[in-house]
Amino acid sequence: MPAVLRLEPSSRAPVEFPGSGTGPLRKILRRLAIAIGLIFLVAMITYLGRDGYVDPEDNEISLLDAFYYSTVSITTTGYGDVRPVSDEARLLTTILVTPARILFLIILVGTTLEILAERSRHAYRVTRWRRHLHDHTIVCGYGTKGRSAIRTMLDKGVDPERIVVIEPSAAARAKATADGLAAVQGSGSTQETLLEAGIKDAASIVVAVDRDDTAVLITLTARELNEKATIVGAVREEENVHLLEQSGANAVITSSGAAGRLLGLSTETPEVTTVLEDLITLGQGLDIVEREIGPDEAGPHTLPTHETMVLAIVRDGEVLRFGSAYPEANELRPGDRVLELKSHRHP
């Protein structure tokens, strides 16, 4: 019997949103500290005024008796064995112990209700977020490469709500949500995590993890779940580029190789690397932009020209560079897209 690919997640991966604030565990611990503080306060008041209290067992109020009285009073258990008998002790009970008891109940009930409400709000927010999640970008990894990729997308005007980060590290997810992004806990190599990130409706996937073998597995899984999305990834070693391409990546960047080539080039022509860095830094100096040609631009064309600074043509998924090796690039056709330089100093 052939194996059946499970396309629905068996268990939901946790989704974290920007502005989530203090976690529920921290809230509980903080309120627990307040409740314990109330018990200590009442115990100290009782012990300092122990002459106004009576214990039928031994007619003496010890420190332990004071904490016992405080506990049963604050929690409204009230056995009545230790009780105030003097007017001063009863006045302190009325003015301090009773309000402390009410505050304790508010903390107890309020914490329970808030946790239930927080779970309901989060479930509703996840449902609403998933309903509107389409044509978005999934970024696997929020390290240096992932953050740089997202920064470039934001500089190009991409809405932060159209970006979803997949990251197993809690610290990295906290940074992603602090930066205004939604984050999914887990690894991009698992179907459950990718499905929770909306892989089926994603327009593109950025694979920016540290390990090349993990990048290959993520690419394979993502391509299996979404055949149309654009997948771009980064590997550390050039020998692994073809593995990522065979796994379904549309473009692969060699991080260590590219950095090494720039370093080697800088030893002879540092100005060239300055220009290259300028080109890959969006929004300043020179930018390489892609645009679709207008109806009046179709026809014979020679690359490059002083008017347009066209570098190449993208036609049917193929990049046609200028030069004698690409004579077909001398003519623009409907549906072509051109890659050209744009100067921010002289727009």
NORKAQUI-V245766 format. One line per field, one symbol per residue. ss: DSSP state (a for helix, b for strand, c for the rest). phi: phi as a letter, one per 30 degrees, with the letter a starting at -180 (. if undefined). psi: psi as a letter, one per 30 degrees, with the letter a starting at -180 (. if undefined). A space follows every 10 residues. Layout:
ss = ???
phi = ???
psi = ???
//
This chain:
ss = cccccccccc ccccbbcccc cccaaaaaaa aaaaaaaaaa aaaaaaaaca aabbbccccc ccaaaaaaaa aaaacccccc cbbbccaaaa aaaaaaaaaa aaaaaaaaaa aaaaaaaaaa aaaaaaaaaa acccccbbbb cccaaaaaaa aaaaacccca aabbbbbcca aaaaaaaacc cbbbbccccc aaaaaaccaa accbbbbccc caaaaaaaaa aaaaaccccb bbbbbccaaa aaaaaaaccc bbbbaaaaaa aaaaaaaaca aaaaaaaaaa cccccbbbbb bbccaaacbb cccccccccb bbbbbccbbb bccaaaaaaa bbccccbbbb bbbcccc
phi = .ddcddccdd bdddcccdid iddddddddd dddddddddd ddddddddcd dccbbedbhb ccdddddddd dddddidhdi dcbdbddddd dddddcdded dddddddddd dddddddddd dddddddddd dccahccccc jcdddddddd ddddddjdde dcbbccaddd dddddddddi cdbcdkcddc dedddddidd cddabccbcd cddddddddd dddddbdcdd cbbbbdcddc dddddddkdd bbccdddddd dddddddcbd dddddddddc cdjbicbccc bdddedcdke acccbddchd cabcbhiccc ddkddbdddd bdbejdbccb dbcddbd
psi = kkkkkjfkkf kkkkkklkgf akleeeeeee eeeeeeeeee eeeeeeeehf fglkjfeggk jleeeeeeee efeeggeifg eklkfleeee eeeeeeeeee eeeeeeeeee eeeeeeeeee eeeeeeeeee egjlhlkkjj khaeeeeeee eeeeffgkkf fgkkkkkfke eeeeeeefgg lkkkkakffk eeeeeeghee gkflkkjhlf keeeeeeeee eeeefjffkk kklklekefg efeeeffgke kkkjeeeeee eeeeeffeif eefeeeeeeg jkgkbkkjlk lklleffkak kkkllfefhk elkjjhgkjj lllffiffff kklkflkkkl kkkfei.
//
